[in-house]
Amino acid sequence: MSIFITLVLVILVFVIIYQIGKASEYALVLRGEEKVRAQANRAIAFVLMLLFPLGCWGIWYCNSIFKDRMLPVAACNTGVNYDSMFNVTVIVTGIVFFLTQGILFWFCFKYQSTEKRTSFFFAHNNKLELIWTTIPAIAMAVLVAIGLKNWFDVTSPAPPNATVVEVMGKQFNWMIRYPGKDNELGKRDFRKINDANNVMGLDWSDPHNMDDIISQNGELHVVVNKPVKLLINSRDVIHDVGLPHFRMKMDAVPGITTTLWFTPTITTDSMKLITKNPDFVYEIACDQLCGKGHYSMRGTVIVQTQADYDKWMASQQSYYAANNPSAAPAADTAKAKNESVKAVTMK
């Protein structure tokens, strides 16, 4: 029954639209087609002149409302460069927008069709073609050059003193692996992944793995003003390490290791003061739709001083020792043996 009523309503709507159209045709005949068209043109031209300033006011109003909800100042040097590039792009495109749209709306009003004015058409004008091709090409070349400079900075090799940290995506959380006192990450083998006691597939035959630290709560600890290099991968599907406060992101792809490096410049505590938000945290977002729990795949970046970072590291237990308490001494022995081998090799 409901389908029948819906169908009847749709038919009635079409009938009403048809009748309105016929009534408009009769009005044109009775009042004169040219007169009605001229009145319609004047009304439309006047409305357009009102729409442009109203639209500009709407842009300003929306920005004023959401200004406080926008991201705070970038927390790394590459992020500052990105913001600068974005601002230049907005200024250039904004000037073009207001200039072209202002002329467009003014022309609609100034040169509206009347009984005394007819349209003039010309097929080609070399001067106009040269102007509206050359100027946009130069502007785009400048913007592309700025973008390439920032891209080369982001994709350049990490500095030698960068701290190397591994970030692995998994439905639906981030796992972070830090090197231990040997300052070197051990080898991994995906065939050794075990949710019970080896979530990242560490190869226990590699002594470098014995002191590695794994954080499964998605906390990435980094030192302020010290570069950090992220080794990014995924355990299942494609994820994406999104660092909005640092203006950076990189895909986490199964079977492929991608890299990303940056130098944080503002500690978490300092950003709390800047934003006047005592609960502020730097976020690691998954910027790639990865399944039904995608919305909850969230981590945090804790930017701290070297002293605080060292204190935090000293409080952490190696992943091997945490999952093999009885074998912890053996891990220390393997580590000592590895260090002695290094010493002999250096001699």
C-alpha positions in Angstrom: 0.0 0.0 0.0 2.8 2.4 0.9 4.4 1.8 -2.5 1.2 2.7 -4.2 0.8 5.9 -2.2 4.5 6.9 -3.0 3.9 6.2 -6.7 0.7 8.4 -6.7 2.6 11.2 -4.9 5.4 11.1 -7.5 2.9 11.3 -10.3 1.2 14.2 -8.7 4.5 16.1 -8.3 5.2 15.7 -12.0 1.7 16.8 -12.9 2.1 20.0 -10.7 5.5 20.7 -12.3 3.9 20.3 -15.8 1.1 22.6 -14.9 3.5 25.3 -13.6 5.4 25.1 -16.9 2.2 25.5 -18.9 1.1 28.5 -16.8 4.5 30.1 -17.4 4.0 29.7 -21.2 0.6 31.3 -21.0 2.0 34.2 -19.0 4.6 34.7 -21.7 2.0 34.9 -24.4 -0.3 37.3 -22.4 2.4 39.7 -21.2 4.8 39.4 -24.0 7.8 37.1 -24.2 10.5 39.7 -24.5 9.1 41.8 -21.6 9.0 38.8 -19.3 12.5 37.7 -20.3 13.9 41.2 -19.6 12.3 41.3 -16.2 13.7 37.8 -15.4 17.2 38.9 -16.5 17.1 41.9 -14.3 16.0 39.9 -11.3 18.6 37.2 -11.8 21.4 39.8 -12.3 20.4 41.6 -9.1 20.3 38.3 -7.2 23.8 37.4 -8.4 25.1 40.7 -7.2 23.8 39.9 -3.8 25.0 36.3 -3.8 28.7 37.2 -4.3 29.1 39.3 -1.1 26.9 36.9 0.8 29.1 34.0 -0.3 32.3 35.9 0.7 30.7 36.6 4.1 29.8 32.9 4.4 33.5 32.0 3.8 34.7 34.4 6.5 32.0 33.3 8.9 32.8 29.6 8.6 36.5 30.3 9.1 35.8 32.4 12.2 33.6 29.6 13.7 36.0 26.7 13.1 39.3 28.6 13.7 39.6 27.4 17.2 39.0 23.8 16.1 41.9 23.8 13.5 45.3 22.2 14.1 47.7 24.2 16.3 51.1 25.4 15.1 53.2 22.7 13.4 55.4 20.8 15.8 58.3 20.1 13.5 60.4 22.1 10.9 59.0 20.2 7.9 55.5 20.9 9.2 56.3 24.6 9.4 57.4 24.5 5.8 54.2 22.7 4.8 52.1 25.3 6.5 54.0 28.1 4.7 53.4 26.3 1.4 49.7 25.9 2.2 49.4 29.6 3.1 51.1 30.7 -0.2 48.8 28.4 -2.2 45.7 29.8 -0.4 46.8 33.4 -1.0 47.5 32.9 -4.7 44.3 30.9 -5.4 42.3 33.2 -3.2 43.4 36.3 -5.2 42.5 34.5 -8.4 39.2 33.4 -7.0 38.0 36.8 -5.8 39.3 38.5 -8.9 37.7 36.1 -11.5 34.5 35.6 -9.5 34.0 39.3 -8.8 34.4 40.0 -12.5 32.1 37.2 -13.4 29.2 38.4 -11.2 29.8 42.0 -12.2 29.6 41.1 -15.9 26.4 39.2 -15.3 24.9 42.4 -13.8 26.5 45.0 -16.1 26.0 43.2 -19.4 22.7 41.5 -18.8 20.6 40.9 -21.9 18.0 43.7 -22.6 15.8 44.8 -25.4 18.5 47.2 -26.6 21.6 44.9 -26.2 22.4 41.7 -28.0 25.2 39.2 -27.3 28.5 39.5 -29.2 30.5 36.4 -30.0 34.0 36.0 -31.2 35.6 32.7 -31.8 39.3 33.4 -31.1 41.6 36.1 -29.6 45.3 35.4 -29.5 46.0 38.1 -26.9 43.5 36.7 -24.5 44.7 33.2 -25.1 48.3 34.2 -24.3 47.3 36.1 -21.1 45.1 33.4 -19.6 47.6 30.6 -20.5 50.9 32.3 -19.5 49.8 33.8 -16.1 48.3 30.6 -14.7 51.3 28.6 -16.1 53.8 30.8 -14.2 51.7 30.7 -11.0 51.5 26.9 -11.2 55.2 26.6 -11.9 56.0 28.6 -8.7 53.6 26.6 -6.6 55.0 23.3 -8.0 58.6 24.5 -7.3 57.7 25.2 -3.7 56.0 21.8 -3.4 59.0 20.0 -4.8 61.3 21.6 -2.4 59.2 20.5 0.5 58.8 17.0 -1.0 62.6 16.6 -1.3 63.1 17.7 2.3 60.5 15.1 3.5 61.9 12.3 1.4 65.6 13.0 2.0 67.7 10.5 4.0 67.4 10.8 7.7 70.4 12.3 9.6 73.0 9.8 10.9 72.1 10.7 14.5 68.4 10.0 14.0 66.7 7.6 16.5 65.3 4.6 14.6 61.9 3.4 15.7 59.7 0.8 14.1 55.9 1.3 13.7 53.7 -1.6 12.7 50.0 -1.3 12.0 47.6 -4.1 13.0 43.8 -4.1 12.9 43.2 -2.0 14.9 46.1 -0.6 16.8 49.7 0.5 16.4 52.7 -1.4 17.8 56.0 0.6 18.4 59.4 -1.1 18.7 62.4 0.7 20.1 66.0 -0.5 20.1 67.5 -1.4 23.5 70.8 -0.4 24.9 72.6 -1.8 21.8 70.8 0.9 19.8 70.0 -1.5 17.0 66.7 -3.2 16.0 66.9 -7.0 15.6 65.6 -8.9 12.6 62.0 -9.9 12.1 60.3 -12.8 10.3 56.6 -12.6 9.6 56.4 -16.4 9.9 57.3 -16.1 13.6 54.4 -13.8 14.4 52.4 -15.1 17.4 49.8 -13.0 19.2 50.6 -14.9 22.4 54.3 -13.9 22.8 55.7 -12.6 19.6 53.3 -9.9 18.1 55.9 -8.5 15.7 57.6 -11.7 14.6 61.0 -11.1 16.2 63.7 -13.5 15.3 65.1 -14.7 18.6 68.2 -16.1 17.0 69.3 -12.5 16.5 70.9 -11.2 19.7 69.9 -7.6 18.9 66.2 -8.6 19.5 66.9 -9.5 23.1 66.8 -6.0 24.5 64.2 -4.5 22.0 61.2 -2.8 23.6 57.7 -3.1 22.2 54.9 -0.8 23.1 51.5 -2.2 22.2 49.5 0.7 23.4 50.4 2.9 20.4 52.7 5.3 22.4 55.5 6.7 20.3 58.1 8.5 22.6 60.5 10.9 20.8 63.0 13.4 21.9 62.5 17.1 21.2 64.9 18.7 18.7 66.3 15.2 17.8 65.5 13.6 14.5 63.6 10.3 14.6 63.3 7.9 11.7 60.2 5.7 11.5 60.4 2.2 9.8 56.8 1.6 8.9 55.0 -1.6 7.9 51.8 -3.5 8.4 50.9 -6.9 9.8 47.7 -7.4 7.8 46.1 -4.7 5.5 47.2 -1.3 4.3 47.2 1.3 7.1 48.6 4.8 7.1 50.7 6.5 9.8 49.1 10.0 9.9 50.8 12.6 12.0 48.6 15.7 11.6 50.4 17.8 14.2 53.6 17.3 12.3 51.9 17.6 8.9 53.2 14.2 7.7 51.8 10.8 6.8 53.1 7.6 5.2 51.4 4.3 4.1 52.0 1.1 6.1 52.0 -1.6 3.5 52.2 -5.4 4.2 55.5 -6.9 3.1 57.0 -3.5 2.3 58.9 -1.2 4.7 58.4 2.5 4.2 60.2 5.3 6.0 59.5 8.7 7.4 61.6 11.0 9.4 61.1 14.3 11.2 62.5 16.5 14.0 60.0 17.4 16.7 60.4 20.9 18.0 57.7 21.3 20.6 57.3 19.0 23.6 53.9 17.7 24.6 53.9 19.8 27.8 54.8 23.0 25.8 52.0 22.3 23.3 49.5 22.0 26.2 50.5 25.5 27.2 50.3 26.8 23.6 46.8 25.3 23.0 45.7 26.0 26.6 44.5 22.4 26.7 45.8 20.4 29.6 44.5 17.2 27.9 46.3 17.8 24.6 48.1 14.9 22.9 49.9 14.4 19.6 47.9 11.9 17.6 48.8 9.0 15.4 45.8 8.5 13.1 45.2 5.8 10.6 44.6 7.7 7.4 43.7 4.7 5.3 40.3 2.9 5.6 41.4 -0.4 7.0 38.2 -2.1 8.2 35.2 -1.8 10.6 37.4 -0.7 13.5 39.3 1.9 11.5 37.8 4.8 13.6 39.4 3.4 16.8 42.9 2.9 15.4 44.6 5.7 17.2 48.0 6.2 18.9 49.8 9.0 20.5 53.2 10.7 20.1 54.9 11.9 23.3 57.5 14.5 22.7 59.8 14.9 25.7 63.2 16.1 26.7 66.2 13.8 26.5 66.2 13.3 30.3 62.6 12.3 30.4 63.1 10.0 27.5 66.0 8.3 29.1 64.0 7.9 32.3 61.1 6.4 30.4 63.4 4.0 28.6 65.1 2.9 31.8 61.7 1.9 33.2 60.8 -0.3 30.2 61.4 -4.0 30.1 62.6 -5.8 26.9 59.8 -7.6 25.1 61.8 -10.9 25.3 62.2 -10.7 29.1 58.5 -9.7 29.5 57.3 -12.8 27.7 60.1 -15.1 28.9 60.8 -14.2 32.6 62.8 -17.4 33.2 64.9 -16.8 30.1 65.7 -13.1 31.0 69.2 -14.0 32.3 69.9 -15.9 29.1 68.9 -12.9 27.1 71.4 -10.8 29.1 74.1 -13.4 28.4 73.4 -13.4 24.7 73.5 -9.6 24.7 76.9 -9.6 26.5 78.2 -12.2 24.1 77.2 -10.1 21.2 78.9 -7.0 22.7 82.1 -9.0 23.3 82.0 -10.2 19.7 81.7 -6.5 18.6 84.7 -5.5 20.8 86.9 -8.3 19.3 85.9 -7.3 15.8 86.8 -3.7 16.4 90.2 -4.7 17.7 
